[in-house]
């Protein structure tokens, strides 16, 4: 298991691998905002994100950006990733 370190944003870097991109629902939980607001932020460029398919409402949001890393529920998302990895390992 990797040791935790402090990243360039002054936050504790988790000891589990994180996805490069997250779903709107995950960003909404991390930032404690409705999914509609997250989609608006993606469309307006407030969050660094890519559309899954042009014209669709589905977005992939870059995980390692200050807005996400400083989200109120960031630690809960890291715990979710940890549980998911442990379940995968069996």
N, C-alpha and C positions, 0 to 999 in steps of 0.2 A: 504494500500500500504506500502511495506517495505521501510525503509529509506535507502539511499545509504551509503555505507561504503567504506573505502580504503582496498583493498585486499593485500595479501602478496607480490604482484608484484608492489605495489605502484600505482595501477590503481583504479579508482572509480568503485566499484562494482555496477552493475545496479540494479534498483529497480523493475525489472521484472524477472520472471523465465526464464532461458535460457536452451536450450536443452543440454543434456550431450554430444551429438555428432552432428556435422554439416556435410553438404554435401560438395563435392569438389567445387561446384559453389560458395557456401557461403565463404569458405576459400579463394578462388581465389579473391573474391571481397574485403574481409577483408585485405588480404596481397597485393592486387593490382598486382597479378601475373596471368599468363595464367593457365587454368585448367590443362594443360599438365605438367607444372612445379609442381603444387600441387600434382598430381598423382606420379610424380617422387620422390618428397620429402616423400610421404607416403611409397612408395616402399623401399626407402633407409633408412627409419627410422628417417628422419629429423623431420617429424611430427608424433606425436603419433596417430596412426590410425589403424582401422581394416577393412578388406575386408568384404563387404556385403555377397558375395559368393566367395569361393575360386576359383581363376582363372578368376574372373571378374575384370573389370576395375573400379568397383564401390567401393568407400571407405567411411567409417564413421570416421570422424576426431574428436578427443577429443577437446571439446570447451575450457576447462580450462587448457591451457598450455601456457607458456610465449610467444611463437611465435604468437599465435592467439590473446591473450590478449593485446599484444603490437602492433598489426597490425595497419597500417595507417588508415583503415576504420572501426575500432572496434566500434566506436560510432555510425556509420551508421547501423551496424548490430544490435546493441542494440535498436536503434530506430525502425528498422524493426520488431524486436521481440515485442516491445511495441505496435506497430500498429496492429500486428497480434493478440495479446492478447486482445486489445480493441475491435477489430472486433469480436472476439470469444465471448466476454462478451455481445456484442450487445449494 
